[in-house]
Amino acid sequence: MNSHTVQHISECFVKPQCTTEESKQPFYLTPWDLVMLSVHYIQKGLLFSKPAQANEDGDFMGALLDRLEHSLSLALVHFYPLAGRFKTVKGEDSASCLVYVDCNDSPGAKLIYATLDMTISDILSPTDVPSIVQSFFDHDRAVNHDGHTLSLLSIQVTELVDGVFIGCSMSHAIADGTSYWNFFNMWSEIFRAQGNTTSISRPPILQRWFPEGHGPKINLPYAHPDEFISGFEAPELRERVFHFSAEAIAKLKAKANAEYNTNKISSFQSLSALVWRCITRVRNLPPDQITSCRLAANNRSRLNPPISENYFGNVIYPIRGFTTAGDLLEHDLGWAAWKLHEAVVNHNDKSIRGLLDAWLQCPRVYQLGQLFDPFSVMMGSSPRFNKYGIDFGMGKAVALRSGYGNKFSGKVSCYPGREAGGSIDLETCLPPATMSALESDKEFMEAACLPLVNH
């Protein structure tokens, strides 16, 4: 047996510790949820160092797993849709269907304990993220529609020689990044309170948000899942984490604003523009090739009236700046950053409602293979999410890593740097030859440095 294989030791299903009346009702999906049915689960996780006493405590993992299971059952009282399953009801015309979450007829969320005979250094020292990291997550390659038979939430706790990785796979058809990290943080909060709490600091708002005159039941115009569900296999990719210090990002922002003679370009728009230009350059695209940079925009604060940041569900839309490869590279960083700034500014209440109206006239479900082209860049996740504040009794995580889900050429996931202060880590996915070219790109590598690894 290969020792460098993740071994599943045990698994169980976890239900909410108590059932509320509202959890007995169907949890309906909004347009922003429904479009996600054919994309992958969100798969993110945190790598912790085992405490020094763990080696002396023969039952460290047993006690940790017990506390994780208990606190998860308490967290699910608040986040009860995560313990449910999808159900589909055919429309009266048989040419449409209604997909929703049934929280009654389900074994609950899944909790897995696994082991791996590798160290933290084995995971973090290589230049590229090792492929074994994909095995730290359940529901590998599953699409959200599989939540009819698979759990909508699965937690895998993988014990390393000197560390513990807690990987969370959550259906992207009921949660976006804001909701995902709020769950992770509230679960951690309950864990730290030793279960002696029935209240949490940021309870999720589970009341569904629909455009006026629509919902809560929205039928999709499909008779069979085969009409709107497709699998997606990514091409061969290298995956590498690049670290940008707060100072490097401040320089990029100053440079972009100076070049465009403005003060309105943000740090993130400047960094995204750098990534867009450098990846486009090393791809050697024809000058007339259209290329875009997509940003995952949180619509909560953009709507009028705004939606609370504690709203649980999907409230995101991929906005984009686009131009030709030739124009992008002929102009400077400030010009590219302004393209992204304009896309952000123009994404307001009016445009969001216009997009929703258009979708309601002709509903469709995103297909990963069609949504992202090999000439563009997608900036996903967010460095604003509180990822390193999560603590399960082992102190601050040493690193953040993700699974196979939703990765393709040009996918960049944005995380806060571990040292905080405005630093950012970019988890970047590119074909091997393109990644090698990016590693030789002077402009990109002068701005980036290796992530800090503290064991």
Secondary structure, DSSP 8 states (H G I E B T S, - for coil): --TTS-EEEEEEEE--SS--SGGGS-EE--HHHHTTTTSB-EEEEEEEE--GGGGT-TTHHHHHHHHHHHHHHHHHHHSGGGG-EEEEEE-TTSS-EEEEEESSS---EEEEEEE-S--HHHHHSSSS--GGGGGGSSSTT-BGGGGGTS-SEEEEEEE-SSEEEEEEEE-TTT--HHHHHHHHHHHHHHHHTTT--S--SS--B-S----TT--S---BS-SSGGGT-------S-EEEEEEE-HHHHHHHHHHHHHHHT-S---HHHHHHHHHHHHHHHHHT--TT-EEEEEEEEE-TTTSSS---TTB-S--EEEEEEEEEHHHHHHS-HHHHHHHHHHHHHT-SHHHHHHHHHHHHHS-----HHHHS-TT-EEEEE-TTS--TT--SSS-S-SEEEE-STT--TTEEEEEE-TT-TT-EEEEEEE-HHHHHHHHT-HHHHHH-B------
